[in-house]
Amino acid sequence: MELIPISDEKLKIMLSREDLAAWHLDCESMDYDTTETRRALWGILDEAKKKTGFDAAKEKVFVQLFPSMGGGCELYVTKLAEKNETAPVTLCKNLPHWEKTLYAFSHLEDMLSACARLAECGFASESAAYAEMHTYYLSVGNILPQKKRGFREGVSPCDLVSEYGKKIDLAKEAWLCEHGECICPDHAVERYAALAASGYRR
C-alpha cells in the first residue's frame, strides 16, 4: 500500500492486487453498504492515520475509487469539513482510466452544451467535471450513447463533445484530482444537461 498525502484534506491511497486480497476486497464488489467494505476501508484509513497523520474519523469523507490496470486500485480520500454523523463515507466508483476520455472547455456554457447534447442522445456512462483556473474539464466514459430517434448511427461521445471542447491527455485528470477542483464527482452529464435546460447562463 502506497500513501501519498496531497493536502491536509486529501490523501491518495494506491492498493496493489495483493493489498486488495489482504483486505478481502475487489474493485467490482466494493460497496460501503456492506460490512466487509466498511471494515476494510476504515482499517485502511486507520493505517493511513498511523503512517501519515491523515485523520478522517471525525469528518465526512468522499472516496473516489479508480481501478488500475495491474488489478489494484487508487483511492482519493477527501475530507468534507462536515461532522461525521449518519453517512460518514460516500464511496464513488469510477471507470478504469483507460475507458474514459477527458475534454477541456474555455467556457462553462460550452461544457453545459456538450452535456446537453450527450443527454439528448441517451448517453449512459460515468462522467465527472473539474475546474482549474478559467478552464473546465469533463471526463466521460467511452461507452456509446443509447440509440434514440434521430440519433445518427456511428456517432460517438467524442464526435458530440468535440464540437464544443478539445480532447486532451487523460493523465490530466489525475492532476486535476490532486490540484484542481472537482465540481461534480459523478453524473456530471445528467446534472449539467439539466442545468442547461433550465436556461442557466453564467
C-alpha positions, 0 to 999 in steps of 0.5 A, a space after each residue: 500500500 502506497 500513501 501519498 498525502 496531497 493536502 491536509 484534506 486529501 490523501 491518495 491511497 494506491 492498493 496493489 492486487 495483493 493489498 486488495 486480497 489482504 483486505 478481502 476486497 475487489 474493485 467490482 464488489 466494493 460497496 460501503 453498504 456492506 460490512 466487509 467494505 466498511 471494515 476494510 476501508 476504515 482499517 485502511 484509513 486507520 493505517 493511513 492515520 498511523 503512517 501519515 497523520 491523515 485523520 478522517 474519523 471525525 469528518 465526512 469523507 468522499 472516496 473516489 475509487 479508480 481501478 488500475 490496470 495491474 488489478 489494484 486500485 487508487 483511492 482519493 480520500 477527501 475530507 468534507 469539513 462536515 461532522 461525521 454523523 449518519 453517512 460518514 463515507 460516500 464511496 464513488 466508483 469510477 471507470 478504469 482510466 483507460 475507458 474514459 476520455 477527458 475534454 477541456 472547455 474555455 467556457 462553462 456554457 460550452 461544457 453545459 452544451 456538450 452535456 446537453 447534447 450527450 443527454 439528448 442522445 441517451 448517453 449512459 456512462 460515468 462522467 465527472 467535471 473539474 475546474 482549474 483556473 478559467 478552464 473546465 474539464 469533463 471526463 466521460 466514459 467511452 461507452 456509446 450513447 443509447 440509440 434514440 430517434 434521430 440519433 445518427 448511427 456511428 456517432 460517438 461521445 467524442 464526435 458530440 463533445 468535440 464540437 464544443 471542447 478539445 480532447 486532451 491527455 487523460 493523465 490530466 485528470 489525475 492532476 486535476 484530482 490532486 490540484 484542481 477542483 472537482 465540481 461534480 464527482 459523478 453524473 456530471 452529464 445528467 446534472 449539467 444537461 439539466 442545468 442547461 435546460 433550465 436556461 442557466 447562463 453564467 
